[in-house]
Amino acid sequence: MAERVVVVEDETAVRDLLEEVLRGAGYDVVGYPNGLTALDALLAGTDADLVISDLRMPGMGGDELLTQLRASRPELNVVVITAFGSIESAIEMVKAGAYDYLTKPFGSDELLLTVQRAMQESRLRREVSRLARGENGVPGLIGASRAMRDVAARIVRVAPSPLPVLITGESGTGKELVARAVHQASGRGPLVAVNCAALPLDLLESELFGHQRGAFSGAVRDKPGLFEAAHGGTLFLDEIGDLPLALQPKLLRALESGEIRRLGSTTPQLVDTRVLAATNKDLSEEVRTGRFRQDLFWRLNVLSIRVPALRERVADIPLLVEHFAAGRPVSAEAMARLTAHPWPGNVRELRNAIERALAMRTGDSIDARDLAELSTETTGGLLAGSIEQQVPLRELERSYILMVLENVRGNKSRAAEILGLDRKTLYRKLEEFAQDKSPAAGPEDRPQPK
């Protein structure tokens, strides 16, 4: 289905020309003579992927239309058309949330290039929204950052394969959630999970491969193992880095041949079991020190997914907080503190902090005082000092944005990604900081021409 552009223009000849050019480029186009009729249609549910609106129109102008759409249809990009003498007004519209502006007179190529870019940005925003809701075959995966979009894309790519997948990442990052997402997207049968660090060698071997009656003291009946239980499905081996060295050759044989043998049996059995493994250890280092077999590492590491630490996807913290808070409001000051915390325990630590804050909160919302147990030392001097001195939220925002910019050595694209902002919003904020004449916001922080 073609993407739809809504054109809002009071001059009939101009509106007809815009519609003709856009239809010629393959877009579905709907035109309206003023902002009010366009707004009524859009609020009534008219499909649209982009709005192009003149700025000056009788009745409701483009500025009011933008304000209304930002409140009711924030997913829609708006491109403003303005006369040359109103460029300042158009810039103000961009600061207020418009995607871009076109200055009359403009050519067809300029129009189509702007529309193409706006559509691409809209598609990316919809993809981010779907990922944040756990769609696209990645249920429960919360995150709109570039890092988590990469994880989601990797999950979708590796899911159909029968090959093993090694999932790595720090403790608390959500490796088991990723494993479950891979399994669900694969369409295979049952998912069976075991923690390799939770059982001693003899019990773990019996759990994985099963045993025959009489194989050892207490083996009073035949017992199938987890490889058999996961036949046709997936076996998830959590904490694979803690698998006892003595058991690793048997696992390697199962991966290479698809054959397992119960304890006490001489008869091998073929199983169709896909293996997903997760670890927070550096298996290359474990191989180097002799604690993990190199051949098993190679076999497990055919496909891999690295789950990023929470500090690598700061932009996802508000989404995660909203999810864990289960609808309870979170104050701006509390969110600033949560965003500034380094989270060495990753998502697990964040979830625990929100659950604790919900249990201990003094009002309807989660406030900064409900997060008192977060270490001010690990939160960092910026936030701790700001709370102690009762710094206004705008000043805290300015300091944090400039701190992120400094940490990425002035790379505004990377800073915008970490902050969860688009580049235009970051540029606008930097310009505002510069206009505040703050000593920390010098000319180098102002947006540079492209």
Residue pairs with C-beta under 8 A, 6 or more apart in sequence:
1 28
2 26
2 27
2 28
3 27
3 28
3 49
3 50
3 119
4 27
4 28
4 29
4 30
4 47
4 48
4 49
4 50
5 22
5 27
5 28
5 29
5 30
5 48
5 49
5 50
5 51
5 52
5 115
6 29
6 30
6 31
6 32
6 38
6 41
6 42
6 46
6 48
6 50
6 51
6 52
7 15
7 18
7 19
7 22
7 29
7 30
7 31
7 32
7 52
7 53
8 31
8 32
8 33
8 34
8 35
8 38
8 51
8 52
8 53
8 54
8 57
8 62
8 65
9 15
9 18
9 31
9 33
9 52
9 53
9 54
9 57
9 81
10 33
10 34
10 54
10 57
10 58
11 54
12 33
14 54
15 31
15 33
16 31
18 29
18 31
18 52
18 111
19 29
19 31
21 108
21 111
21 112
22 29
22 111
22 112
22 115
23 29
25 112
25 115
27 115
30 41
30 46
30 48
32 38
32 41
34 57
34 58
34 59
34 60
35 53
35 57
35 59
35 60
35 61
35 62
35 64
35 65
36 59
36 60
38 51
38 53
38 65
39 60
39 65
39 68
39 69
42 48
42 51
42 69
42 72
42 73
42 76
43 72
43 73
48 73
48 76
49 76
49 77
49 119
49 122
50 76
50 77
50 78
50 79
50 115
50 118
50 119
50 122
51 65
51 69
51 76
51 77
51 78
51 79
52 78
52 79
52 81
52 102
52 115
53 62
53 65
53 66
53 78
53 79
53 80
53 81
54 61
54 62
54 80
54 81
54 82
55 61
55 62
55 63
55 80
55 81
55 82
55 83
55 86
55 89
55 90
55 93
55 101
56 62
56 82
56 83
56 86
62 78
62 80
62 81
62 93
63 89
63 93
63 96
65 78
66 78
66 80
66 93
66 96
66 97
66 98
67 96
69 76
69 78
70 96
70 97
75 122
75 125
75 126
75 129
76 122
77 99
77 118
77 119
77 121
77 122
78 97
78 98
78 99
79 98
79 99
79 100
79 101
79 102
79 114
79 115
79 118
80 90
80 93
80 94
80 98
80 100
80 101
80 102
81 101
81 102
81 104
81 106
82 89
82 90
82 101
82 102
82 103
82 104
83 103
83 104
84 103
84 104
87 101
87 103
90 98
90 101
90 103
91 101
93 101
94 100
94 101
94 424
94 428
95 428
99 118
99 121
100 114
100 117
100 118
102 110
102 111
102 114
121 422
127 136
127 149
128 144
128 149
129 144
130 136
131 138
131 141
131 143
131 144
131 148
131 149
131 152
132 142
132 143
132 144
132 319
134 140
134 141
134 142
136 152
136 156
137 155
137 156
137 159
137 181
137 184
137 185
138 152
138 155
138 156
138 181
138 185
139 181
139 184
140 177
140 180
140 181
141 148
141 151
141 152
141 155
141 174
141 177
141 178
141 181
142 148
142 316
142 319
142 320
142 323
143 149
143 151
143 152
143 313
143 316
143 319
143 320
144 315
144 316
144 319
144 420
145 313
145 314
145 315
145 316
145 417
145 420
146 417
147 308
147 312
147 313
148 308
148 313
148 316
151 178
151 305
151 306
151 307
151 308
154 305
155 178
155 181
155 182
155 185
155 305
156 185
158 165
158 182
158 303
158 305
159 182
159 183
159 185
159 186
159 187
160 185
160 186
160 187
161 303
162 274
163 274
163 302
163 303
164 255
164 274
164 275
164 276
164 277
164 299
164 300
164 301
164 302
164 303
165 179
165 182
165 275
165 276
165 277
165 302
165 303
165 304
165 305
166 240
166 277
166 278
166 279
166 283
166 300
166 301
166 302
166 303
166 304
166 305
167 175
167 178
167 179
167 182
167 276
167 277
167 278
167 279
167 304
167 305
167 306
167 307
168 175
168 278
168 279
168 280
168 283
168 304
168 305
168 306
168 307
169 175
169 278
169 280
169 306
169 307
169 308
169 309
170 280
170 309
170 346
171 280
171 345
171 346
171 348
172 310
172 345
172 346
172 347
172 348
172 349
173 307
173 308
173 309
173 310
173 346
173 347
174 307
174 346
174 347
175 238
175 278
175 280
175 307
176 193
176 236
176 238
176 278
178 278
178 305
178 307
179 193
179 236
179 238
179 276
179 278
180 191
180 236
182 234
182 276
182 305
183 191
183 233
183 234
183 236
183 276
186 234
186 274
188 232
188 233
188 234
188 274
189 230
189 231
189 232
189 233
189 234
190 229
190 230
190 232
190 233
190 234
191 230
191 233
191 234
191 236
192 226
192 229
192 230
192 233
192 234
192 235
192 236
193 235
193 236
193 238
194 204
194 207
194 208
194 226
194 235
194 236
194 237
194 238
195 238
195 239
196 204
196 237
196 238
196 239
196 240
196 241
196 242
196 243
197 238
197 239
197 242
198 239
199 207
201 244
201 246
201 247
202 216
204 243
204 244
204 247
205 247
205 250
205 263
206 215
206 216
206 223
206 225
206 263
207 225
207 226
208 225
208 226
208 227
208 247
208 250
208 251
208 260
209 225
209 227
209 250
209 254
209 260
209 261
209 262
209 263
210 222
210 223
210 224
210 225
210 227
210 228
210 260
210 262
210 263
211 219
211 222
211 223
211 225
211 262
211 263
211 264
211 265
212 219
212 222
212 262
212 263
212 264
212 265
213 219
213 220
213 221
213 222
213 264
214 264
215 262
215 263
215 264
215 265
216 263
216 264
219 263
219 264
222 262
223 262
224 262
225 260
225 262
226 235
227 235
227 254
227 260
227 271
227 273
228 260
228 269
228 271
230 271
230 273
230 274
231 271
231 272
231 273
232 272
232 273
233 273
233 274
234 273
234 274
234 275
234 276
235 273
235 274
235 275
235 276
236 275
236 276
236 277
236 278
237 243
237 275
237 276
237 277
237 278
238 277
238 278
239 278
239 279
239 280
240 277
240 278
240 279
240 283
240 300
241 279
241 280
241 281
241 283
241 286
241 292
242 279
242 281
243 251
243 292
245 291
245 292
245 293
248 292
248 293
248 296
249 293
249 296
251 296
252 293
252 295
252 296
252 299
253 259
254 260
254 271
254 273
254 275
255 275
255 296
255 299
255 300
256 299
258 270
258 271
258 272
258 273
259 268
259 269
259 270
259 271
260 268
260 269
260 271
261 267
261 268
261 269
262 269
275 300
277 300
283 292
283 297
283 300
283 301
284 297
286 292
286 297
287 293
287 294
287 297
309 343
309 346
310 316
310 317
310 343
310 346
310 347
310 349
310 350
311 342
311 343
314 339
314 418
314 419
314 420
315 417
315 418
315 419
315 420
316 420
317 335
317 338
317 339
317 350
318 335
318 339
318 420
320 347
320 350
320 351
321 330
321 335
321 338
321 350
321 354
322 330
324 350
324 351
324 354
324 355
325 354
325 358
325 366
326 358
328 358
328 361
328 364
328 365
328 366
329 364
329 365
329 366
330 338
330 365
330 366
331 365
331 366
331 367
331 368
332 393
333 367
333 368
333 387
333 393
334 357
334 365
334 366
334 367
334 368
334 370
334 371
336 383
336 393
336 396
336 397
336 400
337 368
337 371
337 374
337 379
337 383
337 387
338 350
338 353
338 371
338 374
339 400
340 379
340 380
340 382
340 383
340 400
341 353
341 374
341 378
341 379
341 380
341 383
342 378
342 379
342 380
343 349
343 350
344 378
345 352
353 371
353 373
353 374
354 366
356 373
357 366
357 370
357 371
358 366
360 370
361 367
361 370
362 369
362 370
368 387
376 383
376 384
376 387
377 384
382 396
382 399
382 400
382 403
383 396
385 391
386 395
386 396
386 399
391 399
397 429
398 429
398 433
398 436
398 438
398 440
398 441
399 440
401 415
401 419
401 426
401 429
401 430
401 433
402 433
402 440
402 441
402 445
404 415
404 418
404 419
405 411
405 412
405 415
405 445
408 414
408 415
408 418
410 444
412 423
412 426
412 427
413 423
415 426
416 422
416 423
416 425
416 426
419 426
421 429
427 447
428 447
430 441
430 445
430 446
430 447
431 446
431 447
433 440
433 441
433 445
434 441
434 442
434 443
434 445
434 446
